[in-house]
Amino acid sequence: MQKHSGGGAKFSRFLSEELIPLIDRSYRTIPRRRSLMGHSYVGLFTAWTLLTETNGLFDRFLIVSPSLWYDERMIFSLEKKLERKLSGRVYLAVGSREGNAERDMVADLERFASALRRHDARSS
């Protein structure tokens, strides 16, 4: 794990308690119709948010080239513990040549997509 990593829960609280309420007060928005998009480490944060957020703050997730290999692929352990169905829409993308022997991002994203299908509320 990197020395200066983490803080996802704190950033998530900032989004839900400070930033989004400020945006909602300042602009015409449609609550409960929000997207979260991330690439690389923020893609990992977006995947983490998809699996951990229970307040329905976001209903669309765009996850691009996420660093799913991070922290010994902890995202897959988190997914295995998930006990609820996911109802949001998810778009996943990765470049066909991303990664190497240790960080095969294509295989990781395919594995993540397969894992998400098990939690799809539409498949119940």
Disulfide bonds with the S-S distance in Angstrom:
none
